[in-house]
Amino acid sequence: MAVETAADRALFVDADEFGASVTWTSASGSSTFPAIFDAEYQLLTVPGLEAGVEASGPQILFPSSSLPADAAQGDGVQVTDPATSAVSFFTAVEFKPDGTGMTIARLQEA
């Protein structure tokens, strides 16, 4: 059970602080919510090989309640940087609820 309330989680992703505006487009339509946008470290490995490739991949962190009920891999995700109004377009690759009421969605550039 999460210790934080929904209001606490909303403050964490507030666009006036360090959040970004995200528009998620699923089969039922679009919804807009705040999220933290960053690039997670990833180690990409190939089975049978001892070496890997280091990379970073775009992701968003947001309250799980913000995710549309019909969200699916392949949905469109638009991220708007509140500081510069720059817009980036992505496709949802994976969702990872963290057990505290927040979800990380890995993205791929569209």
Secondary structure as GFF3:
##gff-version 3
##sequence-region A 1 110
A	DSSP	alpha_helix	6	12	.	.	.	ID=ss1
A	DSSP	beta_strand	20	26	.	.	.	ID=ss2
A	DSSP	beta_strand	29	45	.	.	.	ID=ss3
A	DSSP	beta_strand	52	63	.	.	.	ID=ss4
A	DSSP	three_ten_helix	64	66	.	.	.	ID=ss5
A	DSSP	beta_strand	76	80	.	.	.	ID=ss6
A	DSSP	beta_strand	87	97	.	.	.	ID=ss7
A	DSSP	beta_strand	102	109	.	.	.	ID=ss8
###
